[in-house]
Amino acid sequence: MRKIWICFIFILFADPLRTYAELIPFQERIVSIYPTNNEATEVIVRQGTKEASTFTVKGNDVAVRDIFASNVDKITWDHQAKIAKISNNGQELVFALSASYPEQDNEVVVPSGWFKFEDGRVFINLLYLSYIFDRYAEFNADSEEFAWKNKLKFLDIEFIDTINSTPKDRMVHSFIQFTE
């Protein structure tokens, strides 16, 4: 009987906390976990057992080509329409400057707050990918994070480990593991 009461009390208090956490908007959850005031981000990209590249960028914005160039089928840029696409496994990740871009069946359009165009290049805020593909994160099946992770499976990102050493060296260190 005591175990039943303990379970009842746990459910009574734990469920409102879970519900409250789900009410916090997606972007605010990311900002609460990862720093946005870091000076630089060191990125290590691996595919299977081989290291593809290591580089450091200012802030959290990383060029799409630096992350995906050797790990996807194709990256294209349409200068006229201001649209970049990452193609992999028959699907496309679309970075469109226009908010009215019509999404096709085989496409996933990246929300405008996740990326920026600068000097003819597309930069993605790595914090979004780090949060969605965090190696140790467990998301509810009805959460926005779970939905994004499923939508972006075709990119073959196995996991991302991110270490916040901002208090020490004002850097974030991200390790991106692609499947082989």
C-alpha positions in Angstrom: 0.0 0.0 0.0 2.9 2.3 0.8 4.3 1.8 -2.7 1.0 2.7 -4.3 0.9 6.0 -2.3 4.5 6.8 -3.3 3.7 6.2 -7.0 0.5 8.3 -6.7 2.4 11.2 -5.1 5.1 11.0 -7.7 2.6 11.1 -10.6 0.7 13.9 -8.9 3.8 16.2 -8.7 5.8 15.0 -11.7 3.1 15.3 -14.3 2.6 19.1 -13.9 6.4 19.6 -14.2 6.5 17.7 -17.4 3.5 19.6 -18.7 5.2 22.9 -17.8 8.4 21.9 -19.6 6.4 21.1 -22.7 4.8 24.6 -22.6 8.2 26.3 -22.9 8.7 27.2 -26.6 11.3 25.2 -28.5 13.7 28.1 -29.0 13.7 29.0 -25.3 14.5 25.3 -24.4 17.5 25.5 -26.6 18.7 28.8 -25.2 18.3 27.5 -21.6 20.7 24.6 -22.4 23.3 26.0 -24.8 25.0 29.4 -24.5 24.4 32.1 -27.1 27.2 34.3 -25.9 30.1 32.1 -26.8 32.8 33.7 -28.9 33.4 30.6 -31.0 32.4 27.0 -31.7 34.8 24.3 -32.5 33.2 21.6 -34.7 34.6 18.1 -35.3 32.8 16.2 -38.1 33.1 12.4 -38.4 31.7 9.9 -40.7 31.8 6.4 -39.3 35.3 5.9 -38.0 37.0 8.5 -40.1 37.4 12.2 -39.2 36.1 14.4 -42.0 37.0 17.8 -40.7 37.7 20.0 -37.8 37.2 23.8 -37.8 36.3 26.7 -35.6 33.8 29.4 -36.3 32.7 32.6 -34.6 29.5 32.3 -32.6 27.1 29.5 -33.3 26.5 29.9 -37.0 28.3 27.2 -39.1 28.4 27.1 -42.9 26.1 24.3 -44.2 28.9 23.2 -46.6 31.4 22.8 -43.8 29.1 20.4 -42.0 27.4 18.5 -44.8 29.7 18.6 -47.9 31.2 15.2 -47.5 28.2 13.6 -45.8 25.3 14.1 -48.2 24.5 13.4 -51.9 24.4 17.0 -53.1 24.2 20.7 -51.9 22.8 23.2 -54.4 22.3 27.0 -54.3 19.9 28.9 -56.5 21.1 32.5 -56.4 18.0 33.9 -58.2 15.5 32.4 -55.8 17.8 32.6 -52.7 17.3 28.9 -51.9 19.8 26.3 -50.8 19.1 22.6 -50.7 20.8 19.7 -49.1 19.9 16.5 -50.9 20.3 13.1 -49.3 18.6 9.7 -49.6 15.9 11.1 -52.0 14.9 13.9 -49.7 15.9 17.6 -49.4 16.5 20.0 -46.6 15.5 23.5 -47.9 16.8 26.8 -46.8 14.5 29.4 -48.3 14.8 33.2 -47.8 11.1 33.5 -48.7 8.7 32.5 -46.0 6.2 31.6 -48.7 8.2 28.7 -50.2 5.8 25.9 -51.1 7.1 22.7 -49.4 7.1 19.6 -51.6 6.5 16.0 -50.4 10.2 15.1 -50.4 11.3 18.3 -48.7 11.7 19.7 -45.2 11.9 23.5 -45.0 14.1 24.9 -42.3 12.4 27.6 -40.1 13.8 31.1 -40.9 15.2 31.6 -37.4 17.5 28.6 -37.7 19.7 29.9 -40.5 21.0 33.0 -42.3 22.3 33.9 -45.7 25.5 35.9 -45.7 27.9 36.6 -48.7 26.2 33.9 -50.8 26.6 31.3 -48.2 24.1 29.6 -45.9 24.9 29.4 -42.2 22.9 27.2 -39.8 22.7 27.9 -36.1 24.3 24.7 -34.8 22.5 24.9 -31.5 19.3 23.7 -33.2 20.9 20.6 -34.6 22.9 20.0 -31.4 19.6 20.0 -29.4 17.7 17.8 -31.8 20.5 15.2 -32.3 21.9 15.3 -28.7 23.2 11.8 -28.1 21.7 11.5 -24.6 18.4 13.4 -25.2 15.1 11.5 -24.8 12.1 13.2 -26.3 8.4 12.4 -25.9 6.9 11.0 -29.0 4.5 13.9 -29.2 7.2 16.6 -28.8 8.4 19.1 -31.4 12.0 17.8 -30.9 10.9 14.2 -31.7 9.1 15.4 -34.8 12.2 17.3 -36.0 14.5 14.4 -35.4 12.3 12.2 -37.5 12.0 14.8 -40.2 15.8 15.1 -40.4 16.7 11.4 -40.3 17.6 11.5 -44.0 20.6 13.6 -43.2 22.3 10.6 -41.5 23.3 12.4 -38.4 23.8 9.7 -35.8 24.3 12.1 -32.9 25.9 15.3 -31.8 27.8 15.8 -28.5 28.2 19.4 -27.4 30.3 20.5 -24.6 29.8 24.0 -23.2 33.2 25.3 -22.0 32.1 29.0 -22.3 33.0 29.8 -18.7 36.5 28.5 -19.3 37.5 29.5 -22.9 34.3 31.2 -24.2 33.9 28.2 -26.7 31.4 25.5 -27.4 32.8 22.2 -28.7 30.5 20.2 -31.0 31.2 16.7 -32.2 29.0 15.6 -35.1 28.8 11.9 -35.9 27.4 10.9 -39.3 26.5 7.3 -40.0 28.9 5.4 -42.3 
